[in-house]
Amino acid sequence: MNIQQEDDTKKGAFYIEQDAKRIAEMTYVYAEEKKIIIEHTEVDASLKGQGVGYKLVDEAVAFARKKSLKILPLCSYVAAVFKKKADDYNDVKA
């Protein structure tokens, strides 16, 4: 499963494509120079139970660490993951 990223320095997304269709996507916007807001996460029902949502969160966290960014998880799914895995993600949580 290949997670791709698009980023235009104002907004971006982590996503998985299959047959030229996005079947999983997490969108974000830049709030400040060093902060992104994760707005929305959506995973196709065909991927249910495969941990794809967690993989998207992990990808966003790795990106934030690499770029020294903080994440504000407005997306309810991402907020729940950050709460559940607080020890793993505290360093990037805004």
For each residue, the residues with C-beta under 8 A, 3 or more apart:
1: 16 50 52 55
2: 16
3: 14 15 16 55 56 59
4: 14 15 16 17
5: 12 13 14 15 59 63
6: 12 13 15
7: 11 12
8: 11 12
9: 30
10: 29 30
11: 7 8 27 28 29 30
12: 5 6 7 8 27 28 29 36
13: 5 6 25 26 27 28
14: 3 4 5 25 26 56 59 60 63
15: 3 4 5 6 22 24 25 26
16: 1 2 3 4 22 23 24 25 47 52
17: 4 20 21 22 23
18: 21 23
19:
20: 17
21: 17 18
22: 15 16 17 25
23: 16 17 18 43 44 46 47
24: 15 16 42 43 44 47 52 53 56
25: 13 14 15 16 22 40 41 42 56
26: 13 14 15 38 40 41 42 56 57 59 60 75 78
27: 11 12 13 38 39 40 41
28: 11 12 13 36 37 38 39 60 71
29: 10 11 12 36 37 39
30: 9 10 11 33 35 36 37
31: 35 36 37 72 94
32: 35
33: 30
34: 68 69 70
35: 30 31 32 69 70 71 72 94
36: 12 28 29 30 31 60 64 69 70 71 72
37: 28 29 30 31 71 72 74
38: 26 27 28 41 60 71 72 73 74 75 78
39: 27 28 29 74 75
40: 25 26 27 75
41: 25 26 27 38 53 56 57 75 77 78
42: 24 25 26
43: 23 24 47 48 52 53 56
44: 23 24 47
45: 48
46: 23
47: 16 23 24 43 44 50 52
48: 43 45
49:
50: 1 47
51: 54 55
52: 1 16 24 43 47 55 56
53: 24 41 43 56 57 77 81
54: 51 57 58 81
55: 1 3 51 52 58 59
56: 3 14 24 25 26 41 43 52 53 59 60
57: 26 41 53 54 60 61 78 81 82 89
58: 54 55 61 62
59: 3 5 14 26 55 56 62 63
60: 14 26 28 36 38 56 57 63 64 71 78
61: 57 58 64 65 71 88 89 92
62: 58 59 65 66
63: 5 14 59 60 66 67 69
64: 36 60 61 67 68 69 70 71 92
65: 61 62 68 69 91 92
66: 62 63
67: 63 64
68: 34 64 65
69: 34 35 36 63 64 65 92
70: 34 35 36 64 92 93 94
71: 28 35 36 37 38 60 61 64 78 82 89 92 93 94
72: 31 35 36 37 38 93 94
73: 38 78 79 81 82 93
74: 37 38 39 78 79
75: 26 38 39 40 41 78 79
76: 79 80
77: 41 53 80 81
78: 26 38 41 57 60 71 73 74 75 81 82
79: 73 74 75 76 82 83
80: 76 77 83 84
81: 53 54 57 73 77 78 84 85 89
82: 57 71 73 78 79 85 86 89 93
83: 79 80 86
84: 80 81
85: 81 82 88 89
86: 82 83 89 90 93
87: 90
88: 61 85
89: 57 61 71 81 82 85 86 92 93
90: 86 87 93
91: 65
92: 61 64 65 69 70 71 89
93: 70 71 72 73 82 86 89 90
94: 31 35 70 71 72
